[in-house]
Amino acid sequence: MGKVKPENEWKFKCANTGKAIKRRKRYYRNGKYYLNKASYEAQMKKEKDAKAKAAAEAAAAAPAAQ
């Protein structure tokens, strides 16, 4: 016998929230699928804030290392 897939397994999940995405509602950007444009923009804002925080921490640690 072959593998049996569970009925609730979805092909696409939102990269931001992890919710299942129906084909007619998917929003594809930068190699990932999102529920909608607002979800995509929220993910980009989250990533931008994380990069800014990492840069600020690196800048604060750099003078201490010298």
C-alpha positions as CSV (number, residue, x, y, z in Angstrom):
1,M,0.0,0.0,0.0
2,G,1.1,3.6,-0.7
3,K,1.2,6.4,1.8
4,V,-2.1,7.9,2.9
5,K,-2.2,11.7,3.1
6,P,-4.2,13.3,5.9
7,E,-7.3,15.1,4.6
8,N,-6.4,18.3,6.4
9,E,-2.9,18.7,4.8
10,W,-2.7,21.8,2.7
11,K,-0.3,22.4,-0.1
12,F,0.3,26.1,0.8
13,K,0.7,27.8,4.2
14,C,1.2,31.4,4.9
15,A,4.8,32.3,5.6
16,N,3.7,34.8,8.2
17,T,0.9,33.1,10.1
18,G,1.1,29.5,9.1
19,K,-2.6,29.3,8.1
20,A,-3.7,27.1,5.2
21,I,-4.1,29.1,2.0
22,K,-6.8,28.4,-0.6
23,R,-5.6,28.6,-4.2
24,R,-7.8,31.6,-5.1
25,K,-6.5,33.6,-2.2
26,R,-2.7,33.0,-2.2
27,Y,-0.3,35.9,-2.5
28,Y,3.2,34.9,-3.8
29,R,6.1,37.2,-3.1
30,N,9.9,36.6,-2.8
31,G,9.5,32.8,-3.1
32,K,6.9,32.5,-0.3
33,Y,3.1,32.3,-0.1
34,Y,1.0,34.7,2.1
35,L,-2.7,35.0,2.9
36,N,-2.9,38.5,1.5
37,K,-1.0,41.7,0.9
38,A,-1.4,42.8,4.5
39,S,0.2,39.6,5.7
40,Y,3.1,40.0,3.3
41,E,3.7,43.6,4.5
42,A,3.5,42.6,8.1
43,Q,6.2,39.9,7.5
44,M,8.4,42.4,5.7
45,K,8.0,44.9,8.5
46,K,8.9,42.2,11.1
47,E,12.0,41.2,9.1
48,K,13.1,44.9,8.7
49,D,12.7,45.5,12.4
50,A,14.8,42.4,13.2
51,K,17.6,43.5,10.9
52,A,17.6,47.0,12.4
53,K,17.7,45.6,15.9
54,A,20.6,43.2,14.9
55,A,22.5,46.1,13.4
56,A,22.0,48.3,16.4
57,E,23.2,45.5,18.7
58,A,26.3,45.0,16.5
59,A,27.0,48.7,16.5
60,A,26.8,48.8,20.3
61,A,29.1,45.8,20.7
62,A,31.7,47.1,18.2
63,P,33.1,50.0,20.4
64,A,33.2,47.7,23.4
65,A,35.4,45.2,21.5
66,Q,38.1,47.8,20.7
